[in-house]
Amino acid sequence: MKSILFSFCLLVSTSIIGQGTISIESLRPLFNKEWAGMLMYLDYGSNEEVSIPIKMTVEPNDDHSVMMSFVYPGEEGANNTARVEISKDGKQINGQKIESAEDIGGGNLELITSEKGEDNGKPATFTYTYIIGPQIYANEKFVHYDGAERAFVRNRYTLKSTDQ
């Protein structure tokens, strides 16, 4: 009976994830840990990729949001804290539409979101790919200018848990 109940719960959670919805539980692997890694961003002034070290913590705020704190060693003026909110229906994160949410194994979730906006003064569609897991947090932001043939990577966060 326990294995049937477990299989049912797994099936339900997999189907919910497959439908492009998430909950605060989806972010739980990030909580109460120290994260360290690199931020790569495209510097529009030089048109070159720049990489800088980054540290991060994530704490639950309420039933639908978390607080993410970012520290940039050597560039303390850039340090910030951001509130990340999941919509009550679980279909958006900070206003970004969740296109897909998929369990990719090892306790890792791949989340793909999109939104429209402006980048460098030009209208664009942004696509974000997140990997959220017990040992990894990654986030890539792709920019696709309206009318352009291809998208490009605007920035990439790659962090690992420093808690062993």
Secondary structure, DSSP 8 states (H G I E B T S, - for coil): -HHHHHHHHHHHHHHHHHTT---GGGGGGGBT--EEEEEEEEETTTTEEEEEEEEEEEEEEETTEEEEEEE-TT-GGG-EEEEEEB-TTSSEETTEEEEEEEEEETTEEEEEEEEEEEETTEEEEEEEEEEE-SSEEEEEEEEEETT-S--EEEEEEEEEE---
